[in-house]
């Protein structure tokens, strides 16, 4: 019996009492055949869902993942299976195109039910496949429940031409029963990297995605083998060679200091930032955590200056990140989209460009000077070491999202958490 299959068999018998289980899994990660053998055995002969299985799916080759998808769909056609649903979930995040041949089957089976990721597999579905579903949505004899489902699926496709045909009918039939249909539509759009401005649907984020790479051991806590921030592919990209300063203070203040986030001495390719020799990003983190939003206008040297009065902080005591040098690595296509919840602390969510990994509903900032929707430029995860020996948290341990208006040279910060 192969090592991969044996580990799945052992885990079925002894679960988390399996000796050194995460290190055993780690030993399989770079062997495509062994990690596939583990996942296939786990999927077909175990019954309980497990983060161990979810972790392993990040190391499956695309070819093997496609085989797991076939097996998972066959299982779901026969019985309920949380493991099969996990395969669909992670395939829809990492490799949605391998699910596109099964769109009709998945629509009927509806794996993952009402979860936020249930329709992720529609992402970038080709127009030729989308068109019949748009026609079904527009048909007068399609029932309301089907229209609501198709609306969610078609928005998830991110196909602007299809979505622009979708919206007028959605407004006519008043899809939302809890508020305005306009807000309902905008909420869906902002979750998938889109927004409406002056009646036009557009992207508020860039296609180019980078991961921030930290120096060895900067992020890792001792003894948390299952949360080791070195294993996952998103921590191990090939850097561009550029180095950037991260962390420390811009201005120190006992009550409300301004934390330095990162200085781009050269603007990473693909970001919508022009006319500046460099860009210094920083914010009053205590105020951000207490108030939920802050804005800064940048001078001709790229330095930030707060818009509005400085708050007096009543209860938050966050400190600056430990200063360090970081690099950036272009993200592999497989990781161009990431889900905060599904990543389960395994993945690198320190991202520049791409779509935000929203924790709650999409919330695209509007520039306080131009009045226009801002462009998303990067996000930061929690649990970075701080200068006092603790960790930086955004809320209770969420993400910080940074937006940019190039017209006014304004940066904006918001946080989300559970």
C-alpha positions, 0 to 999 in steps of 0.5 A: 500500500502506498504511503499516501493511501496508508495515511488516509487508512490510518486517519480513518481508524485513529483520526487525530490520534494518528502519530505526527499526522501533519508531518506525515502529510507534509512528507507527501506534499511534493509527491504528486502521486502520493498526495493524490493517493491520499486524497482519493482514498480519503474521499472514497473511503472516509465519511467525516470532513476534515481539515487534513483533507482540505489541506491536502487539496492545495497540493494536488496537480490540476490533472489529479484534481480533475479526476477527484472532481469526477469521483466527487460528482459521482459520489454526490449523485449517489449520496450526501458527502461532505468530502465530495462537497469539499472537493467542489469547494476547493476546485471552484476556488483554485481551478474553476475551469475544471468544473465548467464541464459539469455546470448543469450537474452541479446546478442540479446537485447544488453541493454546498447548499446555501454557503457563500461559495456554493456558486464559485464554480461559475467564475469565468464560465465561457460566454457560450455556456452562460448564454442559455442560463441568461435566457432562462433568467430572462424568460417570463415563465421562469419561477422566482426561486430559479431566477434568484439562483441564476442571478447569483450564478451569473453575477459570479461569472464576472462576465460584464456583458452578460451582467449588463443584460441581467441587471435591467430585468433584475431591477424590474422584478425586484429580486430583493425582499429585504431592501432596495434591489439596487443595493442588492445588485451592488452587494453582489457585484462588489463581492466579485470584483465589480461595481456600478458607477454612473450606470456602468459595470466595471472592475474595481481591481486589477488582474495582476496579483502578487503575494508578499513574501516575508523573511524566514521565521518572521511569521511562524509561531512555534509549535503550530505545525498545522498553521506553518506559514511556509508550506503552502504554495502561496508562501513560496512564489518566485520573487520579482527581486524587488525589496520593500520596507514594511512595518514600523512607525511613520509618526509616533504618538502615545494615543494614536500613532501612524503605523507604516504599512509598506513603502513602494520605492517602485510601483509594482507592475499592474497597480493603478498608481501613476505620477508618483516617484514612490508610494508610502502606505500607512494608517492610524491603525488604532483609529482604523480598528475603532472607527472602521475607515480612514483616508489619506491624501498623498503629496508629490513625494507619495507621503500620506497625510490624514484626511480629517481630524485625528481621533482620540482613541478610547480603547484600542492599543495596537502597535506597529508591525516589526520592521522588516524587508519583504519581497513580492511574488507574482501569484500563480493563476491557481491562487489569483482568487482566494477565500478568507474562510476557506484558506483556514489560516493556511494560505498567504492572504497578504496580497497586492492586486487581484480581488479582495478576500472579503470576509463580510459583504463587498464594501468598495470605498468611495473617494472622499474628494473625487466622489468616485469608486476607488480601486482595490490595491492590496490587503493585509492579514492579521497576526503579524508580529508587533514591536511590543512582542504581540501581534497586529490584529485587524478587528478580532483577527480579520483583514485590512483592505487598502483602496486607491484613487489615482485622480486625487492620490487618496488611499483608503483603509477598511477592515473586516472580521468575524 
